[in-house]
Amino acid sequence: MRPTRRSPVRFAAMPARVEERDGWDVVRSFDDEGDGPWLVDLSHRARWDYQDRRVSEHRPAGLEVPARPGEVGVARGLMINRMNRTQVAIWHVGPGPAPALPDNETNAVAFTETTDSHCWLAIIGAAASAVTERVTSLDLFAPGRRPPFLTQGPVLQTPCQIVTAGRDGVLIALARGYGQTFADALLHAGRERGLAPAGEERFTRWVAGLATEP
């Protein structure tokens, strides 16, 4: 059966390897990805929101909730972002399949899957900060903050959730309807820095490298 789920983003590049996964056509690599930095479409990867008025007292999907808004935790291939007093976002960043929604928990009604409602992109590579400086006034690589951390605000005049995941990479989630225009504008803004589309393999290798950072 052909995939039935479609990313909000299409890159004008020739895929070299495509994998069918959970109803998505996932581009694992493109023919010519250049030397970086890279823009990677992660929209097919699972994401959830979890909301509770006592969110700090729970462990959604078994994860410890960060103490303060803007803090981010990573465990078992999942990233949990503290958004505000009552809400966290959970993103699947690790290798292998995403975990199933923990519907056997008594507070499972607090979960909302957001995979199909968002566009999710990664900008990775040594010039990632130079690219983001062209599209937002937010300081996504503030020297006083140690990654990973969450920033909420406008990129290309679009409301976004942005996680600075490492010294050379950011993850950006935004409403699905802005996805194609947003991606095209990012590529245009980052052209002088060599920003080019890359497949998911580029992202998984980069994420694996984060574990070795001091």
Secondary structure, DSSP 4 states (H G I P E B T S, - for coil): -------S---SS-EEEEEEETTEEEEEEES--TTS-EEEE-TTS-EEEEE-TTGGG--GGGPPPPSSTTBEEEETTEEEEE-SSSEEEEEE-SSSPPPPP-TTSTTGGGEEE-GGGEEEEEEESTTHHHHHHTT-SS-TT-TTSPSSEEEEEEETTEEEEEEEEETTEEEEEEEGGGHHHHHHHHHHHTGGGT-EEE-HHHHHHHHHHHTT--
